[in-house]
């Protein structure tokens, strides 16, 4: 590990020298590229330099243990304990920083939430989860844009699809994919019985045109008149778009905009992201089937979390985490769950030496 860190520090120094070169500074594209590489190494190099400083201080204190003055020896012993603990903390941090980064981490996402078992109660919980993620996005300064929604008559959604854009969106939300289960007494339940419903969440990294090549001949595009709540403003023309990707059978519809052109652009964005997800999953399977089982798949068929309203409890089943702050989490305070999840998968990745 130390040899790798020395090599990274040397690379960092070389990048610093390049950034101070007038030739590089005048070449905007090259400067931007080098600046990005330099920025990506800053945290690990800063941490490594702190680590080396602590190691040096430990050696100095070990020398003081040989001093003839007992007070100096006592001070050295006391300081050594703190320095050794700091060294352990920095070593753990460096291990995490050396984990190969997921190249998708910086991408924006397509969020898809769909009602599963539970009928109208599941549809209402889709609305609750969408609000939760929207509130969380607000706290991060991210932008949320609804791509398509299939509303019910009582304020729920059979499904809702939205794009979320901003800094490190995928890296924070990628472990949210899966089955989210809710346990509560529905408004329509006269006997006060608790019902269990399920909702599926899919987090798709937003794909650019360069990420996924789609042949026009592989697409069937249908236009139709928009319908549903709020339709008065959009259902007077054939503005809604349905795109079928013939090779995979994936169907994407969008009717949120008045413009057929805008709806088509949104539908293509969702289609590219779904195809990228399929490609990513196929690559992971080819690389190492067992690796996914050990590190976790985030597959939407997994039951990942339960929201229990009577007890005000949220449980993430993957890491056996139970919190009793359901109201706060539904208001978007998701870091209480997301941070432990990231730490868990980082620890698993360190064991396996895989990208997280």
Residue pairs with C-beta under 8 A, 6 or more apart in sequence:
1 94
1 95
1 98
4 98
5 44
5 48
5 51
5 94
5 98
8 41
8 44
8 45
8 48
9 45
9 48
9 49
11 41
12 38
12 41
12 42
12 45
15 34
15 37
15 38
15 41
16 38
18 24
18 34
19 25
19 31
19 34
19 35
19 38
24 30
24 31
24 34
25 31
43 97
44 94
44 97
44 98
47 90
47 93
47 94
47 97
48 94
50 90
51 87
51 90
51 91
51 94
54 83
54 86
54 87
54 90
55 87
57 79
57 83
58 80
58 83
58 84
58 87
61 76
61 79
61 80
61 83
62 76
62 80
64 72
64 73
64 75
64 76
65 73
65 76
65 77
65 80
67 73
67 76
95 350
96 346
96 350
99 346
99 349
99 350
99 355
99 356
100 354
100 355
101 355
102 170
102 171
102 174
102 355
102 356
104 170
104 174
104 205
104 280
105 168
105 170
105 171
105 174
106 167
106 168
106 170
106 171
107 169
107 170
107 205
107 206
108 163
108 164
108 165
108 166
108 169
108 170
108 205
108 206
109 163
109 164
109 169
109 170
109 173
109 174
109 203
109 204
109 205
109 206
109 273
110 147
110 161
110 162
110 163
110 202
110 203
110 204
110 205
110 206
110 269
110 270
110 273
110 274
111 130
111 133
111 161
111 162
111 163
111 164
111 173
111 201
111 202
111 203
111 204
112 159
112 160
112 161
112 200
112 201
112 202
112 204
113 126
113 129
113 130
113 133
113 157
113 159
113 160
113 161
113 199
113 200
113 201
113 202
114 126
114 158
114 159
114 199
114 200
114 202
115 122
115 123
115 125
115 126
115 156
115 157
115 158
115 159
115 197
115 199
116 122
116 179
116 197
116 198
116 199
116 200
117 196
117 197
117 198
118 125
118 182
118 195
118 196
118 197
118 198
119 197
120 152
120 154
120 156
120 186
120 188
121 182
121 184
121 186
121 188
121 195
121 197
122 156
122 182
122 197
122 198
122 199
123 152
123 154
123 156
123 157
123 158
124 152
124 154
124 155
124 156
124 186
125 156
125 180
125 182
125 197
125 199
125 307
126 156
126 157
126 158
126 159
126 160
126 199
127 155
127 156
127 157
127 160
128 182
128 330
129 180
129 199
129 201
130 157
130 160
130 162
131 330
132 329
132 330
132 331
132 332
132 334
133 144
133 164
133 173
133 176
133 332
133 334
134 144
134 332
135 331
135 332
136 332
136 333
136 334
137 143
137 144
137 164
137 166
137 332
138 332
139 332
139 333
140 166
140 167
140 169
140 172
141 166
141 167
142 164
142 165
142 166
142 167
142 169
143 164
143 165
143 166
144 162
144 163
144 164
145 162
145 163
145 164
145 165
146 160
146 161
146 162
146 256
147 161
147 162
147 163
147 254
147 256
147 266
147 267
147 269
147 270
148 159
148 160
148 161
148 252
148 253
148 254
148 255
148 256
148 266
148 267
148 270
149 157
149 159
149 160
149 161
149 256
150 157
150 158
150 159
150 160
150 228
151 157
151 158
151 228
151 229
152 158
161 270
163 206
163 269
164 173
165 206
170 203
170 205
172 338
172 342
173 203
173 338
174 203
174 205
174 298
175 296
175 298
175 304
175 318
175 338
175 341
175 342
175 345
176 201
176 203
176 298
176 304
177 201
177 202
177 203
177 298
177 299
177 300
177 304
178 200
178 201
178 298
178 299
178 300
178 301
178 302
178 303
178 304
178 305
179 198
179 199
179 200
179 201
179 300
179 301
179 302
179 303
179 304
180 198
180 199
180 200
180 201
180 304
180 305
180 306
180 307
181 196
181 197
181 198
181 199
181 303
181 305
181 306
181 307
182 196
182 197
182 198
182 199
182 306
182 307
182 309
183 194
183 195
183 196
183 306
183 307
183 308
183 309
183 310
184 194
184 195
184 307
184 308
184 309
184 310
185 192
185 193
185 194
185 195
185 309
185 310
186 195
189 195
194 310
198 303
200 300
201 300
202 277
202 300
203 298
204 270
204 273
204 274
204 276
204 277
205 273
205 276
205 277
205 280
206 269
206 272
206 273
207 269
207 272
207 273
207 275
207 276
208 272
209 272
211 272
211 276
212 272
212 275
212 276
212 279
214 245
214 268
214 271
214 272
214 275
218 245
218 246
218 247
219 243
219 244
219 245
219 246
220 243
220 244
220 246
221 241
221 242
221 243
221 244
221 264
222 241
222 242
222 243
222 244
223 238
223 239
223 240
223 241
223 242
223 260
224 238
224 240
224 242
225 235
225 236
225 237
225 238
225 239
225 240
226 234
226 235
226 239
226 240
226 255
227 235
227 240
227 255
228 255
233 258
234 240
234 255
234 256
234 257
234 258
237 258
237 260
238 260
239 255
239 257
239 258
239 259
239 260
239 263
240 253
240 254
240 255
240 260
240 263
241 253
241 254
241 255
241 260
241 263
241 264
241 267
242 251
242 252
242 253
242 267
243 251
243 252
243 253
243 264
243 267
243 268
243 271
244 250
244 251
245 251
245 252
245 271
245 275
248 275
248 278
250 271
250 274
250 275
252 267
252 268
252 270
252 271
252 274
253 267
254 263
254 264
254 266
254 267
254 270
255 263
256 263
256 266
257 263
257 266
284 291
284 292
285 292
288 354
291 352
291 354
294 348
294 351
294 352
295 345
295 348
295 349
295 352
295 354
295 356
296 318
296 345
296 348
302 318
303 317
304 316
304 317
304 318
305 314
305 315
305 316
305 317
305 337
306 313
306 314
306 315
306 317
307 313
307 314
307 326
307 329
307 330
308 314
308 315
308 326
309 326
311 324
312 324
312 325
312 326
312 327
313 322
313 323
313 324
313 326
314 322
314 323
314 324
314 325
314 326
314 329
314 337
315 321
315 322
315 323
316 322
316 337
316 340
316 341
318 341
318 344
319 340
319 341
319 344
321 337
321 340
321 341
323 329
323 336
323 337
325 333
325 336
328 336
329 336
329 337
345 356
346 356
348 356
349 355
349 356
